[in-house]
Amino acid sequence: MLIQKNGGFYVEVFSRSSSVTGSCNRFKVHFPNGKTFQFLIDCGLFQGEADASSKNWIIPFDAEEIDAVFVTHNHVDHIGLLPLLVKQGYCNPIFASYGTYQLIDVALYDSCKIRDTTTGYRLYGTEDVDNTLKLMVGCCYKRVIKPHKNIRVVMYPNGHLIGASIILVQISYAEESINLLFTGDYNNKNMFFHVESLPETVRNMHISALFTESTYGDIDSNNPKFAPCIIKNTKKAILDGKTVIFPAFSQGRFQEMLLYLKNMQEKNLLPLDIPIWGDGYSSLEYTKRYRACDLGVKKLRTDFIPQNFHTVERKEKREIRRAIIADKSPKIILAPGGMGSYGPIQSYICKYIERDDALIHYLGYCSPESKASVLMEADYGSEVTYAGIPLTKRCEFKRSGERSAHAKRNELRAFAQSLNDLSSVFITHGEPETRSNYGQYLKDYLDESVQISNLDPVNVYRINANGIADVYSAYFHT
């Protein structure tokens, strides 16, 4: 199909990801005068997928042609390839909320240590991170950002994570406006801060396209998989003399679990003599900043460190880890490592997976191809390969969704229904089957005039003021 270069007013969108990681959506605005403006919403690392390595090495568009980047939140599957984008020539502003701005350096310097599992090389180095941070622009919530004379961008608070944003992009020309709204990874609540609803002005605004995540797009919040079980499982494991290992994302889940464990102690649900170990430089640095920086944390929640909490210091980490693992007495270990594919958690899983005195307890979503899911689904006594090492699975594995930072299907639908003048919905950030199921579900609740589509990397989508105007193959588009 030939694409008209001049005379139209529309936006083309191309997405890099068809699952829950590697979030990166490119938008190309076409103005009637023939001018264009290109921007990205996020630029994230692929994780836990069979072809993650090949995807991470290639950004399939010219970085030098991108005019602006907007970041939804500080998780590596949304920001982890920003230094690669800069390395390949991007040199314009990267806009993020002040919360994300104050924390993103930790994530990026940590990510640059990750070696590609296929090649053994790093995607980028510290110099690339340095150059990326120079481009960062911290933004206040609910304040207008003007990356172009015809474009207004506003960020709104999002409960997924401290610093997370819902992003509104308003593109205008003459009397016409194309309004795009992005949930990012969305949640309507958070343990550390009060989550405001979208202002009425936004809810009543004509939204040409809503881009919504769908991690739990096929499960409602009352599903048994979200039932509280961490307290029960932890208490039983400790009584049985086991060590409990919690793999926890370094920002968000790690700090929430510290608060959770402190609450257990205060309710006499966890003995004070059980040591709690926190590992990982990034996790501990975020923990310090949650307590000391102006990040909007509720005053009563700044003191969230449980009693008997110990940290694995960087200079002595190998010796401390060996001592922790050698100690047979029950304890709790929190260590970062995404879905088990990198980070300090690997050191503990490698040692504890062959022991029957351990419980490895995952705290949220794990993609089907991730190391976490593979280990969870393996039979007791079977041989598994982890971190390149053949091991025999003997420890206990459990998973809980109660601490998930993602909204569930009914909560995502409530957000979409809160928009009173909605033309179209693009479903993203979910497994393919989940996206499809959520799309069918939305059709039963939204007005029949609302167009619903999966944001799929094989296609480019054209959006005008009234929603989806055209769809064509990404492989034949220039």
Long-range contacts (C-beta under 8 A, 24 or more apart in sequence): 1-470, 1-472, 1-476, 3-472, 3-477, 5-30, 5-34, 6-32, 6-33, 6-34, 7-32, 7-34, 8-32, 8-464, 9-173, 9-176, 9-178, 9-464, 9-465, 10-178, 10-462, 10-463, 10-464, 10-469, 11-171, 11-178, 11-180, 11-462, 11-463, 11-464, 12-460, 12-461, 12-462, 12-463, 12-477, 13-426, 13-455, 13-460, 13-461, 13-463, 14-61, 14-457, 14-460, 14-461, 14-474, 15-428, 15-455, 15-456, 15-457, 16-55, 16-60, 16-457, 17-44, 17-46, 17-428, 17-429, 17-457, 18-432, 18-456, 18-457, 19-49, 19-367, 19-430, 19-431, 19-432, 20-77, 20-215, 20-365, 20-367, 20-429, 20-430, 20-431, 21-45, 21-46, 21-47, 21-48, 21-49, 21-52, 21-77, 21-367, 22-46, 22-47, 22-49, 22-52, 22-55, 22-56, 22-77, 22-81, 23-72, 23-77, 23-78, 23-428, 23-429, 24-59, 24-81, 25-211, 25-428, 25-455, 26-61, 26-66, 27-169, 27-180, 29-148, 29-151, 29-171, 29-178, 31-150, 31-173, 32-173, 32-174, 37-67, 37-68, 37-147, 37-148, 37-150, 37-151, 38-65, 38-66, 38-67, 39-66, 39-67, 39-68, 39-69, 39-70, 39-147, 39-169, 40-66, 40-68, 40-69, 40-70, 40-85, 41-69, 41-70, 41-72, 41-167, 41-182, 41-211, 42-69, 42-70, 42-71, 42-72, 42-78, 42-79, 42-184, 43-69, 43-78, 43-79, 43-80, 43-81, 43-82, 43-84, 43-85, 44-75, 44-76, 44-77, 44-78, 44-79, 44-80, 44-81, 45-76, 45-77, 45-80, 45-81, 45-111, 45-114, 46-77, 47-76, 47-77, 47-338, 47-339, 47-341, 47-367, 47-370, 48-338, 48-339, 48-341, 48-366, 48-367, 48-369, 48-370, 48-371, 48-372, 48-373, 49-367, 49-369, 50-369, 52-117, 53-116, 53-117, 53-118, 53-119, 54-118, 56-81, 56-84, 56-116, 56-123, 57-116, 57-119, 57-123, 59-84, 59-85, 59-88, 62-89, 63-88, 63-89, 63-90, 64-88, 64-89, 64-90, 64-91, 66-90, 66-92, 67-92, 67-147, 67-148, 68-92, 68-93, 68-94, 68-95, 68-147, 68-148, 69-93, 69-94, 69-95, 70-94, 70-95, 70-96, 70-153, 70-155, 70-167, 70-169, 71-95, 71-96, 71-97, 71-100, 71-104, 71-165, 72-158, 72-164, 72-165, 72-166, 72-167, 72-182, 72-184, 72-185, 73-100, 73-158, 73-160, 73-161, 73-163, 73-164, 73-165, 73-184, 73-185, 74-99, 74-100, 74-103, 74-104, 74-107, 74-161, 74-163, 74-164, 74-251, 75-107, 75-161, 75-185, 75-249, 75-251, 75-252, 76-107, 76-111, 76-338, 78-184, 78-185, 79-104, 79-107, 79-108, 80-107, 80-108, 80-111, 81-123, 82-108, 82-132, 83-108, 83-111, 83-112, 83-123, 83-124, 83-128, 83-129, 83-131, 83-132, 84-123, 84-124, 84-128, 85-132, 86-128, 86-131, 86-132, 86-135, 87-124, 87-128, 87-131, 90-135, 91-135, 92-135, 93-135, 93-136, 93-137, 93-147, 94-132, 94-135, 94-136, 94-137, 95-137, 95-139, 95-145, 95-147, 95-153, 95-155, 96-136, 96-137, 96-138, 96-139, 96-163, 96-165, 97-138, 97-139, 97-140, 97-141, 97-155, 97-163, 97-164, 97-165, 98-138, 98-139, 98-140, 98-163, 99-162, 99-163, 99-164, 99-295, 99-296, 100-138, 100-163, 100-164, 100-165, 101-136, 101-137, 101-138, 101-139, 101-163, 102-138, 102-163, 102-289, 102-293, 102-295, 103-162, 103-163, 103-251, 103-286, 103-289, 103-295, 104-133, 104-136, 105-129, 105-133, 106-250, 106-251, 106-282, 106-285, 106-286, 106-289, 107-250, 107-251, 107-282, 108-132, 108-133, 110-250, 110-281, 110-282, 114-342, 117-341, 141-165, 142-199, 156-196, 156-198, 156-199, 156-202, 157-193, 157-195, 157-196, 158-183, 158-184, 158-185, 158-186, 158-187, 158-195, 159-186, 159-187, 159-188, 159-189, 159-190, 159-193, 159-195, 159-405, 160-184, 160-185, 160-186, 160-187, 160-190, 160-252, 160-405, 160-406, 161-185, 161-190, 161-251, 161-252, 161-405, 162-190, 162-192, 162-193, 162-251, 162-252, 162-290, 162-295, 162-296, 162-297, 163-295, 166-198, 168-202, 176-465, 177-206, 177-465, 178-208, 178-463, 178-464, 178-465, 179-205, 179-206, 179-207, 179-208, 179-209, 179-465, 180-207, 180-208, 180-209, 180-211, 180-463, 181-207, 181-209, 181-210, 181-211, 181-419, 182-211, 183-210, 183-211, 183-212, 183-213, 183-412, 183-415, 184-213, 185-213, 185-215, 185-405, 185-406, 185-429, 186-212, 186-213, 186-406, 186-407, 186-412, 186-415, 187-405, 187-406, 187-407, 187-411, 188-407, 188-411, 188-414, 188-415, 190-405, 191-256, 191-259, 191-301, 192-255, 192-256, 192-259, 192-290, 192-296, 192-297, 192-298, 192-301, 192-304, 193-296, 193-297, 193-298, 193-301, 194-298, 197-418, 198-418, 203-418, 203-419, 203-420, 204-420, 204-421, 205-419, 205-421, 206-421, 206-423, 206-465, 207-419, 207-421, 207-422, 207-423, 208-423, 208-424, 208-463, 208-464, 208-465, 208-466, 208-467, 209-423, 209-424, 209-425, 209-426, 209-463, 209-467, 209-468, 210-416, 210-419, 210-422, 210-424, 210-425, 210-426, 211-426, 211-428, 211-455, 212-412, 212-415, 212-416, 212-425, 212-426, 212-427, 212-428, 213-406, 213-407, 213-412, 213-428, 213-429, 213-430, 214-412, 214-427, 214-428, 214-429, 214-430, 214-434, 214-435, 214-438, 215-365, 215-406, 215-429, 215-430, 215-434, 216-365, 216-401, 216-404, 216-406, 216-407, 216-408, 216-409, 216-412, 216-434, 217-409, 217-412, 217-427, 217-430, 217-434, 217-435, 217-437, 217-438, 217-441, 218-409, 218-433, 218-434, 218-437, 218-438, 218-441, 219-408, 219-409, 220-408, 220-409, 220-410, 221-408, 221-409, 221-410, 221-411, 223-401, 223-408, 225-401, 226-401, 226-402, 226-404, 226-408, 227-402, 228-400, 228-402, 229-398, 229-400, 229-402, 230-260, 230-361, 230-363, 230-400, 230-402, 230-403, 231-264, 231-269, 233-359, 233-361, 233-398, 233-400, 234-264, 234-270, 234-332, 234-359, 234-361, 235-269, 235-270, 237-330, 237-359, 237-396, 238-270, 238-271, 238-274, 238-330, 238-332, 241-329, 241-330, 241-357, 242-330, 242-357, 242-358, 242-359, 242-396, 243-330, 243-331, 243-332, 243-333, 243-352, 243-357, 243-358, 243-359, 244-330, 244-331, 244-332, 244-333, 244-358, 244-359, 244-361, 245-332, 245-333, 245-335, 245-345, 245-348, 245-349, 245-352, 245-358, 245-359, 245-360, 245-361, 246-332, 246-333, 246-334, 246-335, 246-361, 246-363, 247-335, 247-336, 247-337, 247-338, 247-339, 247-340, 247-345, 247-349, 247-360, 247-362, 247-363, 247-372, 248-283, 248-334, 248-335, 248-336, 248-363, 249-336, 249-338, 249-364, 250-280, 250-282, 250-283, 250-286, 250-336, 250-343, 251-282, 251-283, 251-286, 252-405, 253-363, 253-364, 253-403, 253-405, 254-278, 254-280, 254-283, 254-286, 254-287, 254-334, 254-336, 255-286, 255-287, 255-290, 255-304, 256-403, 257-334, 257-363, 257-403, 258-287, 258-304, 258-305, 258-306, 258-309, 258-334, 259-301, 259-304, 260-403, 261-306, 261-332, 262-304, 262-305, 262-306, 262-307, 264-306, 265-306, 265-307, 270-306, 272-307, 272-308, 273-308, 274-308, 274-330, 274-331, 274-332, 275-308, 275-310, 275-331, 275-332, 276-306, 276-308, 276-309, 276-310, 276-331, 276-332, 276-333, 276-334, 277-309, 277-310, 277-311, 277-312, 277-324, 277-331, 277-332, 277-333, 277-334, 278-309, 278-310, 278-311, 278-312, 278-334, 278-335, 279-311, 279-312, 279-317, 279-321, 279-333, 279-334, 279-335, 279-336, 279-344, 279-345, 279-347, 279-348, 280-312, 280-335, 280-336, 280-337, 280-343, 280-344, 281-314, 282-336, 283-334, 283-335, 283-336, 284-311, 312-344, 317-344, 321-347, 321-348, 325-351, 325-352, 328-357, 338-370, 339-366, 339-367, 339-370, 339-371, 339-372, 339-373, 340-366, 340-370, 340-371, 340-372, 340-375, 340-386, 341-370, 341-371, 346-386, 346-387, 349-375, 349-386, 349-387, 350-386, 350-387, 350-389, 350-391, 352-395, 353-384, 353-386, 353-391, 353-392, 353-393, 353-394, 353-395, 354-391, 354-392, 354-393, 354-394, 354-395, 355-394, 355-395, 356-394, 356-395, 356-396, 357-395, 358-395, 358-396, 359-395, 359-396, 359-397, 359-398, 360-395, 360-396, 360-397, 360-398, 361-397, 361-398, 361-399, 361-400, 362-397, 362-398, 362-399, 362-400, 363-399, 363-400, 363-403, 363-404, 364-400, 364-401, 364-403, 364-404, 364-405, 364-406, 365-401, 365-404, 365-406, 366-399, 367-431, 368-431, 409-438, 409-441, 412-438, 413-441, 413-442, 413-445, 416-442, 416-445, 416-446, 417-445, 417-446, 422-446, 422-447, 422-450, 423-449, 423-450, 423-451, 423-465, 423-466, 423-467, 423-468, 424-450, 424-451, 424-452, 424-453, 424-463, 424-467, 424-468, 425-450, 425-451, 425-452, 425-453, 426-453, 426-454, 426-455, 426-461, 427-452, 427-453, 427-454, 427-455, 428-454, 428-455
